[in-house]
Amino acid sequence: MHYDFPYLLSLFALPAFWQACVTVVELSALSWLTGLVLGFLLASAKLSRSRWLSLPAAVYIWFFRSVPLLVLVVFVYNLPQLFPASGVALSHPFFSGFVALALTETAYMAEIHRGGLLSVAKGQHEAGAALGIRPIGLQRLIVIPQALRIALPTLINEYITCVKLTSLISVISLSELLLVGQRLYSQNFLVMETLSAIAIYYVLIVTVFGWLLQYVERRLDLSKRKPQTLAAEQIAALRTRLVPVAPATAGPDGKGAPHALLLKNLHKRYGEHEVLKGIDLEVKAGEVIAVIGPSGSGKTSLIRTINALEPIDQGEIILFGKTYISAADKTNIRRVRDGVRHIGMVFQSFNLFPHRTILENVTLAPHYHGRGNRPDVTARSLALLDKVGLIAHAYKYPHQLSGGQQQRVAIARALAMDPAVMLFDEPTSALDPELVGDVLNVIGELAKEGMTMIIVTHEMDFAMSISDRIVFMENGVIELDAAPDAIRHQDGAERVRRFIGVAREGEGTQVDRGISVALGS
C-alpha cells in the first residue's frame, strides 16, 4: 500500500477543510477570549480576602480542571434533556462546544492570571496606595497591565492548546477539521493522507496565530525599547512650555503653624511582636525631622503608619489639626484617603511603575485625581523632572535609569500631588555610594524651601546637617528627641552620639564624616 501524495495535496483545495479552519479559529478565539476575561475575574476572586469570594472560586477551578473536556462537551450538549429551556442554544454543536471550552479555559486561565497577579511586587500596590489611588484604579492602572505582561507568554501557549482542543468537539458533530477528515477517510480509507492534511492545517493555524500573538508580546516587551534621551534642542523647546513649579510649602497653614503632624500614643503589633510602644511625636509645619536608630527599632513601621500603609492598634494621628487616623475609628476610610493625598511618600526601593515612562510615572496620580487638564499636568510634571535634573530622561522607562535617577523620579512623583508633608523611608540605602549625593541634594533643596519632612535614614551626617530635630528610636520607643546641636553636647545623649559617630565637644577628635560637603554647605 503506497502513500498517495497527490490526494494529500488535493485536500488543500477542498472548501470543506477551509471552512472547518474558520470554525476552529472562531471557536478557539471565542473560548480563549472568554476564558481570558472570566479567568481574570476568577483569579481576583480567589485572591480576595473574603471567603465568600475565594472559596467558590477555588472550588470552580478545582472542579473544571478535574473534569475531562470530552466528558464536559458531551454533558453540555445533552444538558437540554435535564433543562429543556436550554435546548434552543445548547442544541447547536458550536455553542455547546464553546460553552464547554470556555468553562474549562476559564479555570486554567484563572491560575495563569493568579500567577501574574502574585508576581506584581507588593511595593507596586503600596506606591499606588501612597498616591491615594483607590483599589479599582490601582488594579486598572498599575497591577493589571503588569500582570498581563508577566502572564502573556503562558496565555499565548494556552491559546495554542485551545486550538488543538477544538478537535474534541467533533464528538458532538461539529464540522471542524477532525470531523471533516473522518468523513473523508471513512469513504476512501486513505486514513494516513487525510490525518496528515489535518495535522498540517492545525500547524498552519497555530503558526499564523502564534506569530501574531508573539508580535504583540514583542511590542509589549519593555526591555527591547531603546532609551530615548532628549537632545539639548528638544530640552530647550520643552522648557519654553513648562509650568513653573512653586517652591515646596510647609502646609495649608503656613510655615509657623504648629502640628503639621501630631502622633499620640501610637502602638503597632505584628502578631505578638510589638514594634511601636506608645509613640508621641509633634512635627511643626516646615520642620525637618530625621528618624534614626538601629535596625528593628520601629523606624520604618512608624513612617508606614503615618502614610496609612500599616494600621495602628492604638493611638491617633492628627494632620494639620484634624484627626487623620484613629485606632478607635477605623471605619472612616474616606477620611484616611483624603489625608493620604496630602502626604508624599518616597520608598527605599523606589517602587516606580515599570510599565510606564518616567513622565507617565509623574503624571499618573494628578491625572487620576483630576488635578488639571492633560497638557497642564504634563507641563508641570516635566517641570518637576527638570527640578530634579531628569527632564532629558522623561521618555525613558525606569529600568533604563540608574538607582539614583530612579529615586529622584520617585521624589518628583510624590511632589506632583503637592503634598503638605513628605516622608522618606531610607531613600539612599538601596543606592551605590556615588549616587547618594544627587538624591541628598534634592532632599536638601526641599528642606531649604520649607517642606515639612520626616526622613528615616542611616546617613547620619546628612541627618545632623539638614534636620531641625533628630528622633532616636530603639526597641519601639523614642529614646531621644533633640536638635542636632543639643545632641553634640547634651548630657544623656551618649548613646545617640555613639550610634551616629559624633563625639561630644571636648571629648575627642572625631568629627562628622562630612556629607554636608556634598550638599554644598
C-alpha positions in Angstrom: 0.0 0.0 0.0 1.6 3.3 -1.1 1.2 6.8 0.3 -1.0 8.9 -2.0 0.8 12.3 -2.2 -1.4 13.7 -5.0 -4.5 13.0 -2.9 -2.8 14.7 0.1 -2.2 17.9 -1.9 -5.7 17.9 -3.3 -7.1 18.2 0.3 -5.7 21.8 0.5 -8.0 22.8 -2.3 -11.1 21.4 -0.6 -13.5 24.1 0.5 -14.8 21.9 3.4 -11.4 21.9 5.0 -11.0 25.7 4.8 -14.5 26.2 6.2 -13.5 23.9 9.0 -10.4 26.0 9.6 -12.6 29.1 10.0 -14.7 27.1 12.5 -11.6 26.1 14.5 -10.3 29.7 14.6 -13.7 31.1 15.6 -14.3 28.5 18.3 -10.8 28.7 19.8 -10.6 32.5 19.7 -14.0 33.0 21.3 -13.2 30.4 24.0 -9.8 31.9 24.7 -11.0 35.5 24.9 -13.9 34.4 27.2 -11.6 32.4 29.4 -9.1 35.4 29.4 -11.7 37.8 30.8 -13.6 35.4 33.1 -10.4 33.8 34.3 -9.1 37.2 35.5 -12.2 37.8 37.4 -12.0 34.3 38.9 -8.3 34.8 39.8 -9.1 38.1 41.5 -11.9 36.4 43.5 -9.6 33.6 44.6 -7.1 36.1 45.8 -9.7 38.0 47.7 -9.6 38.2 51.5 -13.3 37.4 51.6 -14.0 33.7 51.9 -17.4 34.3 50.2 -15.4 35.0 47.0 -12.2 33.0 47.4 -13.8 29.7 48.3 -16.3 29.4 45.4 -13.6 30.5 43.0 -11.2 27.8 44.4 -14.0 25.1 44.0 -14.7 26.2 40.4 -11.1 25.9 39.5 -10.7 22.6 41.2 -13.8 21.1 39.6 -13.3 22.2 36.0 -9.6 21.4 35.9 -10.5 17.9 37.1 -13.3 17.1 34.7 -12.1 15.8 31.2 -13.1 18.2 28.4 -14.6 15.3 26.4 -16.9 14.4 29.2 -17.9 18.1 29.7 -18.6 18.6 26.0 -21.0 15.6 25.9 -22.6 16.7 29.1 -23.2 20.2 28.0 -24.6 19.1 24.6 -27.1 16.8 26.4 -28.0 19.2 29.1 -31.3 20.1 27.4 -32.5 16.6 28.5 -32.4 17.9 32.1 -33.3 21.5 31.3 -35.4 21.7 28.1 -35.3 25.5 28.2 -31.6 25.4 27.3 -32.3 23.4 24.2 -32.6 26.5 21.9 -28.9 27.3 22.4 -27.2 24.1 23.5 -28.6 22.0 20.8 -26.2 23.7 18.4 -22.8 21.9 18.4 -20.8 25.1 18.0 -22.5 26.8 21.0 -22.3 23.7 23.2 -18.6 23.3 22.3 -18.0 27.0 23.1 -19.6 26.7 26.5 -17.6 23.6 27.4 -14.3 25.0 26.2 -14.9 28.4 27.9 -15.8 26.7 31.2 -12.5 24.7 31.1 -10.3 27.6 29.8 -11.7 29.9 32.5 -10.4 27.5 35.2 -7.0 27.2 33.6 -6.6 30.9 32.8 -7.6 31.8 36.3 -4.4 30.1 37.6 -2.3 31.7 34.9 -3.7 35.2 35.9 -3.2 34.4 39.6 0.4 33.7 38.9 0.7 37.0 37.1 -1.1 38.9 39.8 1.1 37.4 42.5 4.2 38.3 40.6 3.4 42.0 40.8 5.6 43.3 43.7 4.0 44.4 46.9 5.8 47.7 46.5 3.7 48.5 43.4 0.5 48.2 45.5 2.0 50.4 48.2 3.2 53.0 45.8 -0.3 53.3 44.3 -1.9 53.5 47.7 0.6 56.1 48.8 -0.6 58.2 45.8 -4.2 57.9 47.0 -5.3 55.7 44.2 -8.2 53.5 45.1 -8.3 49.7 44.8 -10.1 49.6 41.4 -7.9 52.3 40.0 -4.9 50.5 41.4 -5.8 47.3 39.6 -6.7 49.1 36.3 -3.7 51.4 36.1 -0.9 49.6 37.9 -1.5 45.9 38.7 -3.4 44.5 35.6 -1.0 45.9 32.9 2.0 44.4 34.7 0.3 41.1 35.5 -0.8 40.7 31.8 2.7 41.3 30.6 4.0 38.7 33.0 1.4 36.1 32.1 1.3 36.8 28.3 3.7 34.0 27.2 1.7 31.4 29.1 -1.6 32.9 27.8 -0.3 32.6 24.3 0.6 29.0 24.9 -2.9 28.4 26.3 -4.4 29.7 23.0 -2.4 27.1 21.1 -3.7 24.4 23.5 -7.2 25.7 22.9 -6.8 25.4 19.1 -5.9 21.7 19.5 -8.7 21.1 22.0 -11.3 22.0 19.4 -10.7 18.6 17.8 -12.7 17.1 20.7 -15.8 19.0 19.7 -16.1 16.6 16.8 -17.8 14.1 19.2 -21.0 16.2 19.0 -20.9 16.5 15.2 -19.4 20.0 14.9 -17.9 20.3 11.4 -14.4 21.1 12.4 -11.2 19.7 10.9 -11.2 16.3 12.5 -14.8 15.6 11.7 -14.4 16.6 8.1 -11.4 14.4 7.8 -13.2 11.4 9.4 -16.0 11.7 6.9 -13.5 11.6 4.1 -11.4 8.7 5.1 -14.5 6.7 6.1 -15.3 6.8 2.4 -11.9 6.3 0.7 -10.0 4.7 3.5 -7.0 7.0 2.9 -6.5 7.5 6.7 -2.8 8.5 6.8 -3.1 11.0 4.0 -6.2 12.6 5.5 -4.8 12.8 9.0 -1.6 14.3 7.6 -3.6 17.0 5.9 -5.5 17.7 9.2 -2.2 17.9 11.1 -0.8 20.4 8.5 -4.0 22.5 8.8 -3.6 22.7 12.6 0.1 23.6 12.2 -0.8 26.4 9.9 -3.4 27.8 12.3 -1.1 27.6 15.3 1.8 29.1 13.3 -0.1 32.1 12.0 -1.8 33.0 15.2 1.3 32.1 17.2 3.2 34.7 15.1 0.5 37.3 15.7 0.5 36.8 19.4 4.2 36.8 19.6 4.3 40.1 17.7 2.0 41.5 20.4 4.3 40.1 23.1 7.4 41.7 21.5 5.6 45.0 21.2 4.9 44.9 24.9 8.4 43.9 25.9 9.9 47.0 27.5 13.4 45.5 27.6 13.6 45.8 23.8 12.8 49.5 23.8 15.7 51.8 23.2 16.4 54.6 25.7 15.0 57.9 24.4 17.4 60.6 25.8 16.3 64.0 24.7 18.8 66.2 22.9 19.7 69.7 24.1 17.5 71.3 21.5 14.5 69.2 22.5 15.0 70.0 26.2 15.2 73.7 25.4 12.0 73.5 23.4 10.3 71.7 26.3 11.4 74.3 28.8 9.6 77.0 26.9 6.3 75.3 27.6 6.9 74.3 31.2 4.5 75.3 34.0 6.7 76.9 36.8 6.9 74.8 39.9 6.3 76.8 43.1 8.7 76.1 46.0 7.6 73.4 48.4 5.3 74.8 51.1 5.1 73.9 54.8 1.4 73.1 54.6 -2.1 74.6 54.5 -1.5 76.9 57.5 2.0 78.3 56.7 5.4 77.7 58.0 4.7 78.9 61.6 1.7 76.7 62.0 2.1 74.0 64.8 1.3 70.4 64.5 1.6 69.6 60.8 1.6 66.1 62.3 0.7 65.0 65.8 1.2 61.4 66.8 -0.5 60.4 70.1 0.4 57.1 71.9 0.9 55.0 68.7 1.0 51.3 69.2 1.7 48.8 66.4 2.0 45.0 66.6 2.8 42.3 64.1 1.2 39.3 65.8 2.6 39.1 69.3 5.6 41.3 68.5 5.0 45.0 69.4 7.1 47.2 67.2 5.8 50.6 68.3 5.2 51.0 72.1 3.4 54.3 72.6 5.0 56.8 70.2 4.3 60.5 70.9 5.7 62.9 68.3 4.9 66.5 67.3 6.0 67.8 63.9 5.6 71.5 63.2 4.9 72.8 59.7 8.2 73.4 57.9 10.2 71.2 60.2 12.6 68.5 59.0 12.7 65.5 61.4 15.3 62.8 60.9 14.4 59.4 62.5 17.4 57.3 63.3 18.1 54.2 65.3 19.3 50.6 65.0 17.7 48.1 62.7 14.5 46.7 64.2 13.8 49.8 66.3 10.5 50.6 64.6 11.5 53.5 62.3 10.0 52.1 59.1 6.9 50.9 60.9 6.4 54.4 62.3 6.7 56.1 58.9 4.4 53.5 57.3 1.7 54.1 59.9 1.8 57.8 59.1 1.0 57.1 55.5 -1.7 54.5 56.3 0.3 51.7 54.8 0.1 49.9 58.1 -2.9 50.1 60.5 -2.3 51.2 64.1 -3.5 49.1 67.0 -3.8 52.0 69.4 -3.5 55.8 69.3 -4.2 58.6 66.9 -2.6 60.7 64.1 -3.7 64.3 63.6 -2.9 66.1 60.3 -2.9 69.9 60.5 -5.3 69.9 63.4 -7.7 67.3 62.1 -8.0 63.7 63.0 -6.5 61.6 60.2 -6.0 58.1 61.5 -7.6 56.8 64.7 -7.4 53.3 66.1 -10.7 54.0 67.8 -12.4 54.7 64.5 -11.1 52.5 61.6 -14.3 52.8 59.5 -13.8 56.2 58.1 -11.8 55.1 55.0 -12.6 58.3 53.1 -11.0 60.5 55.8 -7.9 58.4 55.6 -7.8 58.6 51.8 -8.2 62.3 51.8 -5.3 62.6 54.3 -3.0 60.4 52.3 -3.3 62.8 49.3 -1.6 65.5 51.5 1.3 63.2 52.3 4.1 62.3 49.8 6.0 59.1 50.2 9.4 58.1 48.9 10.3 54.4 49.3 13.6 52.8 49.9 13.3 50.6 46.8 11.8 53.5 44.6 8.7 51.5 43.6 8.4 53.2 40.2 5.8 51.7 37.8 8.0 49.7 35.4 5.4 49.6 32.6 5.2 53.4 32.4 7.7 56.0 31.2 9.3 58.4 33.7 6.9 61.2 32.7 3.9 58.8 33.0 5.0 57.9 36.5 4.9 61.5 37.5 1.6 62.3 35.7 -0.3 59.2 36.8 -1.6 60.4 40.2 -2.5 64.0 39.1 -4.4 62.6 36.1 -6.2 60.1 38.3 -7.2 62.8 40.9 -8.2 65.3 38.3 -5.6 67.9 39.2 -5.9 69.8 35.9 -6.2 69.1 32.2 -3.8 66.8 30.5 -1.5 69.5 28.9 -1.1 71.4 32.1 -0.4 68.3 34.2 2.2 67.1 31.6 3.8 70.6 31.6 4.0 70.7 35.4 5.3 67.1 35.6 8.1 68.0 33.1 8.9 71.0 35.3 9.2 68.7 38.3 11.5 66.3 36.4 13.6 69.4 35.4 13.7 70.4 39.0 15.3 67.0 40.0 17.6 67.1 36.9 15.9 64.4 34.8 13.9 66.2 32.1 16.3 64.7 29.5 15.1 61.2 30.5 11.4 61.9 30.6 10.5 59.3 27.9 12.7 56.5 29.2 11.4 53.6 31.4 12.6 53.1 35.0 14.8 50.1 34.1 16.8 52.4 31.8 17.9 54.7 34.7 20.4 54.3 37.5 19.2 53.8 41.0 19.9 57.4 42.0 17.9 58.7 39.0 15.0 56.4 39.8 14.9 57.7 43.4 14.8 61.3 42.1 11.9 60.3 39.8 10.2 58.9 42.9 10.6 62.2 44.6 9.2 64.1 41.6 6.3 61.7 41.5 5.5 62.3 45.2 5.8 66.1 44.7 3.3 66.0 41.7 0.5 65.7 44.2 1.5 68.9 46.0 1.9 67.2 49.4 2.0 69.2 52.6 4.2 66.6 54.3 6.9 64.4 52.7 8.0 61.0 54.1 11.3 59.4 53.2 11.9 55.8 54.1 15.7 55.3 53.9 15.8 57.0 50.5 19.6 56.2 49.9 20.0 52.8 51.4 19.5 51.0 48.1 22.0 53.2 46.2 25.6 52.9 45.4 27.7 55.4 47.4 28.5 57.6 44.4 24.7 58.0 43.7 23.8 59.1 47.2 24.8 62.7 46.8 22.4 63.6 44.0 19.4 62.3 46.0 20.5 64.1 49.1 20.9 67.3 47.2 17.3 67.1 46.1 16.1 66.5 49.6 18.3 69.3 50.8 16.7 71.7 48.4 13.2 70.7 49.6 14.4 71.4 53.2 15.5 74.9 52.1 12.2 75.6 50.5 10.4 74.8 53.8 8.9 71.4 53.1 7.7 69.5 56.2 9.7 66.3 56.1 10.2 63.1 58.1 13.2 61.2 57.0 14.1 57.7 58.1 17.8 57.4 57.3 21.2 55.8 58.1 23.0 58.8 56.6 24.0 60.2 59.9 26.0 63.2 58.8 23.2 64.2 56.4 20.7 63.9 59.2 22.8 66.1 61.5 23.3 68.7 58.8 19.7 69.0 57.5 17.4 68.3 60.4 15.7 70.6 62.8 15.4 67.7 65.2 16.8 64.2 65.5 14.5 61.4 66.8 16.4 58.4 68.0 14.3 55.2 68.3 15.2 52.0 70.0 13.1 49.0 70.9 9.9 50.6 69.6 10.2 53.8 71.7 11.6 57.3 71.2 14.7 57.5 73.4 15.7 61.0 72.4 14.2 63.9 70.5 16.6 66.8 70.3 18.2 69.3 67.9 21.5 68.3 66.3 23.5 70.8 68.3 22.0 69.6 71.6 22.9 66.0 70.7 26.6 67.0 70.3 27.0 68.3 73.9 23.8 67.3 75.8 24.2 65.1 78.9 22.4 61.8 78.5 22.9 61.7 74.7 26.0 59.5 74.8 24.1 56.5 73.4 23.0 58.6 70.4 26.5 60.1 69.9 28.0 56.6 69.8 25.4 55.5 67.3 25.9 58.3 64.9 29.7 58.5 65.4 29.8 62.1 66.7 32.0 63.0 69.7 30.8 65.4 72.4 32.5 68.7 72.2 35.8 68.4 74.1 35.7 64.7 74.3 37.8 63.8 71.4 38.8 64.5 67.8 36.1 62.5 66.0 34.1 64.7 63.6 31.2 64.3 61.3 32.1 62.5 58.1 31.1 65.5 56.1 28.3 64.6 53.8 27.4 68.3 54.1 30.2 68.9 51.6 28.1 67.1 49.0 25.3 69.4 49.8 27.4 72.5 49.2 27.5 73.6 52.8 
